[in-house]
């Protein structure tokens, strides 16, 4: 009987010494066995790949929100193509996604560069040796 007690103690200490798992914000929110769940998880992984600090729990949660919104928008676009009148809801979701993506700290900036002025374009084209 004594060896069994020693084994259970060894198991208990190994469980306690194990480092905690990374927090998965999609756990309990998305069923990975469904098509939509797999699409959300895929999109979430794409967002994580673009994050500056993918280990930050708050950024992972924001990425999960963005992934869910993006998939909801795709589904709603399909419903719109099928003839349903969902234009207002689609606009609201797109705005929500834009705001959610603004909270993410992405490696690549999604902000658009300022348009080039006509004078700058003229000088650049002339410098390249081409006719403007």
C-alpha positions, 0 to 999 in steps of 0.5 A: 500500500505504501508504494501507491501513496508515494506514486500519488504524491509524485503525481500531485507534485508534478501537476503542481510544478507544471507551468500554467497554460497560455490563456485561450480566449476562444475557449468556451466561446467557439466550438472548434468542431464546427466549420464556423469555429474552425474559420474563427480559429484560423482567422484568430491565428492570422491575427496572432501572427501579426501582433507585436506581442502575441503573448499579451492576454489582452491582445489575444482577447482583442484578436479573438474579438476581431476574428469573430467579427470578421467571420460574422461579416463574411456570413452576413455578406453571404446572406446579403448576396442571397437576397436578405436585407442586412445592409444596415447590420453589415455596416454596423458590424464593419464599423465594430470590426474597424474599431476592434482592429484599432485596439490591436497592436499589429506589426504592419500598420493598417493606416493608409499613407497620405496621398502623394501631392501632384508636385511630389509626383512630378518631381519623382517622375522627372527624377526617374527619367520618365515623361510625366 
